[in-house]
């Protein structure tokens, strides 16, 4: 069962005519974000290149929430294109344009057209930690075992 929260959304001038972000299925976790690049002026990502792609949207999240910008699995699997700082975090007090840092890990150039679905945005509750300095941490079976310590 999902919980709904109200998120105010502002569409900027360069996003006019584009659909608003939408869940593609009834149980989807993420809203698809679209590229608000100028019509007829696509962005081409060469292999290894990254770019900051505008969405033309700004949001006002309720206090105690964040928006995570995540890759779209289809772009990653089919083209090697993903969100570079995945997941990107949009804090509840940010009011600027949502932009997506895309990188092309594929072998061929990837063209981003206006209105192309480039990422997904997941709205999530936030828990802030109260850090408590201590001289020693409680013991566990794992202890300081790190990378690969629990298996392959």
N, C-alpha and C positions, 0 to 999 in steps of 0.2 A: 504494500500500500504506500503510495507516495503522498507527500504533504505539499500543498501549494503555497507559495509565497508570492506577494505582489512585487513586481519589479517594474519601475517606471523606465520607459525607453524613449530616447530622443533620436529622431532620424535627422541627420545633417543633410545639407543641400546636395552633396555629392552622392547620397544614397537614394535620392528621390527616384521612384519607379522600381526599385528593387523590393522583393517581398521581405517582410519582417522575418526574423529568425523563427523557426518552427520545429516542433518535434515531428519526426517523420513517421513514428508509430505511437500507439497509445501508451506503450511501456518504455519508450525511449528515455534515456537519462540526459541526453544532450540536445541542445537546440543548434541547428546548423547556422553557421555564420557565412556570409557571402562577401566576395570581393567587390568593393566599391571603387574599382579602378575606372578611369574614364572610358566611355564607350569608344571602341575603335582604337584604343591605346592599351592593349594587353601588356602585362608584365611577363617577361620571359626570364626564367631561372635557368641558367646554364648549370651543368653538373657541378656540384660543390658550392654553388652560389646561394646566398640567402637574401631575402628582402622583407621589409616591413610593409605589409599589405593592409590598406585601410578597409574598414567595414562601413564607415559612415554612421556608426551608431555609438551612443553613449547611454549609460544606464545608471540608475540610482538603486542600489541594493539596500534591502533593509539591514539595520544594524545586526551584527552577529552572523552575517552571511558573506560569502565570497563567490566569485564566478571563476571557474577554472576553464582556460582555453586549452583544448586538447586536439590532437591530430584526428583526422578522419581516416579510419582504417583502410578505406578503399584507395585513397590517394597514396598512402604509404605502401600498401601491398602491390598496387598496379604500377606506380610511377616512382616510388622511393621518395615522395615528397611528404614532409612532416613538419610539425611545429618545433622550432629549434629549442625554445626554452620550455619544453613540455613538462608539466602543465604550466602555462602562464597563469598568474594570479591577478585577478582584479579585486582590489579591496573595496569594502563598502563605502569608503569615503572618497573614492576616485570618481571624477566626473568628466574626464576627458574621453576622446574617441578611443574605441576599442580597435587596436591594430594587432595583426597576427604576424609573427616572425616565422616565415616559411623558409625551409631549406630543401634543396634538391639533392638527395643522396643517390639519385638514379644515374643512369649512364647517358641519357639524352636530355636535351633542353625540355623544359616543361613550361607551357604557356598558360598564364592565368588570365582568363577572360572576365569581363564584367558580369557579375551575378553568379559566378562559379562558387559552389560550396567549398570553402577552403579549410574549415575547422569546425569544431563543435564546442559549445559553451555549456558547462554544467554548473548549476547553482547549488551551493552546499553550505550547511551550517559550519560555523567556525568555533573552535574551542581554543581559548588562550590559556597558556600555561602560567602557573605561578612558580617561578624557579626558586628552589630552596638550596643554597649552598650547604654541602656536608663534607666532612673530612673523608668519609669512605662510603661507598655504595653498598647496598645489600648484595649478598652473594647469590649466584645462580649456577645451574649446571653448566651453562654455556660459557660463562665468565667473559673473557675478552676475545673469544674466538670470533673472527671476522670473516672476510670474504672466503667463501667455500668451506668454512669450518663445519657446516652441518650436512655436507654432502656435495655432490657434483653440481 
